[in-house]
Amino acid sequence: EVQLVESGGGLVQAGGSLRLSCAASGFTFDDYVIGWFRQAPGKEREGVLCISSSDGTTYYTDSMKGRFTISRDNAKKTVYLQMNRLKPKDKAVYYCATTGPTYYSANYYLLNPYAMAYRGEGAQGTVSS
């Protein structure tokens, strides 16, 4: 059974940083696209970034490029989302997500976060102005 468990959410001031972790289990870590999306109250899901299973290329939503980065520890089956220079509009619940076996690219899932087959329960990121 695929499981994803996020941790590390919290409250920071604008300009600050947060690091979220996602512990994965139940699948071969390198086989699937894995990424993060977020959802603010009353808004649609928005892709944050996705990492390709084939070559490790990371795809970012433009508004987060240069501020957010992903890293992974394959031995621990954990991915991390480092968020820097946070803005009040970044306030959202952040979800770690992954696909099942897929022919689609990581960029496809970045643009279509609802297509991700599995997600965790989410971690709240709150940014005060």
Secondary structure, DSSP 8 states (H G I E B T S, - for coil): --EEEEE--EEEETT--EEEEEEEESS-TTTS-EEEEEE-TTS--EEEEEE-TTT--EEE-GGGTTTEEEEEETTTTEEEEEE-S--GGG-EEEEEEE-SS-SS-HHHHHH-GGG-SEE---EEEEEE-
